[in-house]
Structures are given as C-alpha cells and as structure tokens.
Amino acid sequence: MNTSRSTRARRPAVSRKKTPTILATVEQALADMKAVDVKVLDVRGASDIADYMVIASGTSDRHLRAVADRVVQMAKASGQRPLGIEGEAQGEWVLVDLPDVMVHLMLPRTREFYALEQLWEAPQRESTVRRAPAKRRASAPRGESAPRRKASTRSRAPRR
C-alpha cells in the first residue's frame, strides 16, 4: 500500500488541558529550590504569548541558575520541553519559556526595577476611571499665528 503522505511523526500539539499541570510542575520546582516571593499572574486575556506568567526572585545569580535548571528538569520530566531559556549566563534575570507558561526568575533589584507584576496586572476599565480634563494650551486668535519661541543664545560646543 503506497501512500503519498510523509511517514514522519508529527509533533503533538500542546493541549490547553496540560497548562494547569505544567503550572503545578513549575510551582513545585520553585518550592523545591526555595524561590522567593513567587507570584503567578493569569494573563490569558492580556497576552497571546502565554496563559500564565510566573515571577520569582532568587538570593543570588547562582541560586537563579539553579532554580531555572530545576524548572527545566521537572518540565522535561513531565513531558514539556522548554521553548527557550534566556539569561542563564548573566544570571540577573533568567527566562524559561514553557508552553503556555513564562517563568521569570530575577534578582530582587532587577525585579524591582522592571516591575513586571504592575505591567501585567489587569488594567482598570476606562469607564470606571475618572480623569481630570486635560488643560488646553492658549492659542492665538484666528488668522494670527502663535508666537515663536526665541532661539537659544547659548553657543554649542563643536562636535568632534
């Protein structure tokens, strides 16, 4: 029986049912390695790249690398291969990209600087937020042009 189809095995599609299992695996790996201040953000409505963002801190760059290795190790054991791992060489911020789950491991100062939790929080609806009316700039009457600003009298240093 000759078939024109390729006999190569297809890569199985990632099922949405596996997301909670991989999330539980990630949480278990972070708990095993004593990651600090673990937060799980549900970004299903806000992002197409992942369903969950997991943000955690470590005590040192070596600790971050060890936590990342453990997350990858446990994900592989559960049948989920990471799509990518970034930042292990530098160690201030390690990103482990798993199917439907993004794991951000950061040093506390890096985490404070980037503030990803605030970035990915659910935005408030515009209808419930009241804003003060914007102040309008004074404009010239019709037919007249607005006054121009004076050019700076400071001399510039020559470029080298």
PyMOL commands that set and color helices and strands:
alter all, ss='L'
color gray80, all
select helices_A, chain A and resi 16-32+61-77+108-114+116-120
alter helices_A, ss='H'
color red, helices_A
select strands_A, chain A and resi 36-42+52-57+84-86+93-98+101-106
alter strands_A, ss='S'
color yellow, strands_A
deselect
rebuild
show_as cartoon
